[in-house]
């Protein structure tokens, strides 16, 4: 089974790296849910928003090809890079993948989980530092 590793944004020093062993054919968003990684999914994973935007650090070639719909949605995302993918559309094959969760995505996750957001605010872990 391929292993998917989720790195939090670089400023999120208290957030751990999360790892999920998933069967081939699993998308990155499903893998994030399997290991409690904070990847946003405002649309529920149906490719109508960019809140599951991640940057692939390793294993880009082992993900399925991007289709036009994903590329159109990524046009609306922040800080798009050549390694950008939408977690709901990036299907894992048989090789390991490592991604970094974008600030856009973790912000969406906190918007979707207000209790966890308030707890992180109380600990001084949210919002992210400016600059």
N, C-alpha and C positions, 0 to 999 in steps of 0.2 A: 504494500500500500504506500502511495506517495505521502510525504510529510509536507505540510504547509506551515511555514513559520511566519508569524505576524509580529513585526516590530512597530512599536508605537512611534509617534512623531518624536524627533530628537529632543524636544524640550520636555517631554512627558517622562521625566526621570524616575517617577515613582510607579509608572505603569510597567508591568513585566512583559517580557517577550512571551508570546503564547504560541503553542504548537499543537497542530491537529493531524492525526493520521487518518486519512480519508480514502475511500475507494476512488479509483479512476472514474471520471465522469461527474465528480462533485465540482460545483463552482466555488470560487473563493469566498463568496458571502456565506454559503452553507458551511464551509470550513471554519470561517470566523465564528459563526454561531456555535459550532461544535466545541470550540475551546474558549468561549467567552471573550474573544477579542473585540475591542470596541470599534467596530466598523459600522458606519451608518447604513440605514436602509429605509429612508423615508417613504419610498414608493412600494416597499415590501418585496423588492427584488424583481420588478417587472420591466426594468429598463426605461423608466420615464423620468428619472432624476439622476444626479451625479453624486449622491451622497455616499455611495460605496466605492468611490474613487480611491485607488491605491497605486503605488509605484512598485513595479516588480524589480527586486534587487537581484534575484537569481532565478533561473528557470523560465524565462520569458518564452523561449522556443517550445517549452513543453505545454504551453497553454494553447487552447484552440484559437483559430484565426479570429480577428476582429471583423465583425460585420458592419454594414453601413449604419445600422441603428445605433450601435454602441459608439461609433465614431461621431455621429450626430449629437448624441448626449454628451460625450466628452468635450464637444465644442463649448458647452455651457459650464464646464468645470473650471476650478481655479488651479493654477500652476500645473498645467498639463505638460507632460514630458514624453519623450519617445517611448518610455516604459510604462506609461499610464494605462491602466485597465479599469473597467468597472467590475467589481467583485461579482455582481450578479450574472455577468456575461462571460467571464473568464473561466473556462472549463479545464480542470486539471487532468492531465493524461497520466502516464505512469512514472513521471519523474518528480523529484522534490521541487518546491517553489518557496521562495522567500519574498515577502512584500513588506513595504512600509506603509502604514496607514497615514493618509494625508490629514492635515489639520481640518480641512473641510469635512472629512469623513468622521473624525472623532468628535467634532463639534456637533454634527448631526446626531451622532449616537447620544451625546449628552442631552440634546434637545428632545430626543425620543425617550429618555430615561430620567425624568425630573428628580426622582428620589436620589439616584446616584449622583446627579449633578449637584444637588444641594449638599450632599455629604462631601463631595470633592471640594466644593466652595468652602465648607467649614474647615477642611483640612488645609486649605490654601493651595490646593492642586489645580484649581480651575478658577477663572479662565486662564488661558495660556499667557505667558509673559509677552509683552509687546516689544517689538523690535528685534 
